[in-house]
Amino acid sequence: MSIASRGRILGKLFGCLVLFAAHESLAEVLVDPDVMAVVEGGYWREDGVGEGSYRIIVVRQGFEHVSSRVVAEWKLAANEKGRARIIHSVELVKGGFYSVGAPEIEFSKGGARVELGGTATFAPGTTVVCHFALAPGGKVTVLKACGD
């Protein structure tokens, strides 16, 4: 095998290693390790803005008293370049008070209904259930607060 052939092979191997390393670091950037659950679906339409889906994200935080932060997003459908955007983002549950599991969502023509269930952070035996209604335009109605 000639020196030139060996150089090409080593160059290709090095290129593969660089791509692998870039892929691994990109995966770390795309998904926050504290994200516990993401549920997306449904359909909304807003005049002058466009249309898209709802997305609920549950993020775990803390280490001694683990709690959840829950955010609702209105995700605009991908544009001609294939890029989606978040149009509205509303915090449904602030971190520090409750630890909840994956959200349950029912979708309808008028929006989405979100149910969260879990426990109070500082009273682990105390169960909580929260209900929210989402509508186009970033509108949220609290149907049942977590502490009620």
C-alpha positions as CSV (number, residue, x, y, z in Angstrom):
1,M,0.0,0.0,0.0
2,S,1.4,3.3,-1.0
3,I,2.0,6.3,1.3
4,A,-0.7,8.3,-0.6
5,S,-3.3,5.5,-0.1
6,R,-2.5,5.3,3.6
7,G,-2.8,9.1,3.9
8,R,-6.3,9.0,2.2
9,I,-7.5,6.2,4.6
10,L,-6.2,8.0,7.6
11,G,-7.8,11.2,6.4
12,K,-11.2,9.4,6.0
13,L,-10.9,7.8,9.5
14,F,-10.1,11.2,11.0
15,G,-13.1,12.8,9.2
16,C,-15.3,10.1,10.5
17,L,-14.1,10.7,14.1
18,V,-14.7,14.4,13.7
19,L,-18.3,13.8,12.5
20,F,-18.9,11.3,15.3
21,A,-17.7,13.8,17.9
22,A,-19.8,16.6,16.3
23,H,-22.9,14.3,16.3
24,E,-22.4,13.4,20.0
25,S,-22.0,17.0,21.1
26,L,-25.0,18.1,19.0
27,A,-27.2,15.5,20.7
28,E,-26.3,17.1,24.1
29,V,-27.3,20.5,22.8
30,L,-30.6,19.4,21.3
31,V,-32.2,17.7,24.3
32,D,-31.8,19.1,27.8
33,P,-31.1,16.2,30.2
34,D,-33.5,17.7,32.7
35,V,-36.5,17.3,30.3
36,M,-38.6,14.6,31.7
37,A,-41.5,14.6,29.2
38,V,-42.6,16.3,26.0
39,V,-46.1,15.8,24.5
40,E,-47.0,17.5,21.2
41,G,-50.2,17.4,19.2
42,G,-53.4,19.1,18.4
43,Y,-53.9,22.0,16.0
44,W,-54.3,25.7,16.4
45,R,-54.8,28.5,13.9
46,E,-54.2,32.2,14.6
47,D,-55.2,34.9,12.1
48,G,-52.1,36.8,10.9
49,V,-49.7,34.3,12.5
50,G,-50.4,30.9,11.0
51,E,-51.1,27.4,12.3
52,G,-49.3,24.7,14.3
53,S,-49.4,22.3,17.2
54,Y,-49.4,22.5,21.0
55,R,-46.4,21.3,23.0
56,I,-46.2,20.6,26.7
57,I,-42.7,20.3,28.3
58,V,-42.0,18.9,31.8
59,V,-38.6,19.8,33.2
60,R,-37.2,18.3,36.4
61,Q,-35.2,20.5,38.7
62,G,-33.5,20.3,42.1
63,F,-31.8,17.3,43.7
64,E,-32.9,17.2,47.4
65,H,-36.5,18.2,46.7
66,V,-37.1,17.4,43.1
67,S,-39.8,19.5,41.5
68,S,-41.2,20.1,38.0
69,R,-41.5,23.2,35.8
70,V,-44.2,22.8,33.1
71,V,-44.3,25.0,30.0
72,A,-47.0,25.1,27.3
73,E,-45.9,26.2,23.8
74,W,-47.7,27.1,20.6
75,K,-45.4,25.7,17.9
76,L,-45.8,27.2,14.4
77,A,-45.6,24.7,11.6
78,A,-42.4,24.4,9.6
79,N,-41.7,27.1,7.1
80,E,-40.4,26.7,3.5
81,K,-36.9,26.2,5.0
82,G,-38.2,23.4,7.2
83,R,-37.8,25.4,10.4
84,A,-40.6,25.5,13.1
85,R,-40.8,28.3,15.6
86,I,-42.4,28.8,19.0
87,I,-44.9,31.6,18.8
88,H,-46.2,31.6,22.4
89,S,-44.8,30.1,25.6
90,V,-46.6,30.1,29.0
91,E,-45.4,28.6,32.3
92,L,-48.2,26.4,33.6
93,V,-46.4,25.2,36.8
94,K,-43.5,27.0,38.4
95,G,-40.6,25.0,39.7
96,G,-40.2,24.3,43.4
97,F,-43.7,23.3,44.5
98,Y,-44.8,20.2,42.7
99,S,-43.3,17.1,41.1
100,V,-45.5,15.9,38.2
101,G,-45.3,13.1,35.6
102,A,-46.0,13.2,31.9
103,P,-48.9,15.3,31.0
104,E,-52.2,13.9,29.6
105,I,-53.7,16.0,26.8
106,E,-57.0,15.9,25.1
107,F,-57.2,17.9,21.8
108,S,-60.4,19.4,20.3
109,K,-61.2,22.0,17.7
110,G,-61.2,24.8,20.3
111,G,-57.8,23.9,21.7
112,A,-56.3,21.5,24.2
113,R,-57.0,20.4,27.8
114,V,-54.0,19.5,29.9
115,E,-54.0,17.3,33.0
116,L,-51.0,17.0,35.3
117,G,-50.8,14.7,38.2
118,G,-48.1,14.3,40.9
119,T,-47.2,15.2,44.4
120,A,-46.4,18.3,46.5
121,T,-42.6,18.7,46.7
122,F,-42.5,19.4,50.5
123,A,-45.3,16.9,51.3
124,P,-44.5,13.7,49.4
125,G,-47.7,12.0,50.5
126,T,-49.9,14.8,49.2
127,T,-51.2,14.1,45.6
128,V,-52.0,17.0,43.3
129,V,-54.0,17.2,40.0
130,C,-54.0,20.3,37.8
131,H,-56.1,21.1,34.8
132,F,-55.5,23.8,32.1
133,A,-57.2,24.8,28.9
134,L,-55.1,26.0,26.0
135,A,-56.5,28.1,23.1
136,P,-55.0,29.8,20.1
137,G,-53.2,33.1,20.8
138,G,-51.2,31.8,23.7
139,K,-54.3,31.8,25.9
140,V,-54.4,29.6,29.1
141,T,-57.2,29.1,31.5
142,V,-56.5,27.4,34.8
143,L,-59.4,25.0,35.3
144,K,-58.0,23.5,38.5
145,A,-54.8,24.8,40.1
146,C,-52.3,22.3,41.5
147,G,-52.8,23.4,45.1
148,D,-56.6,23.2,45.1
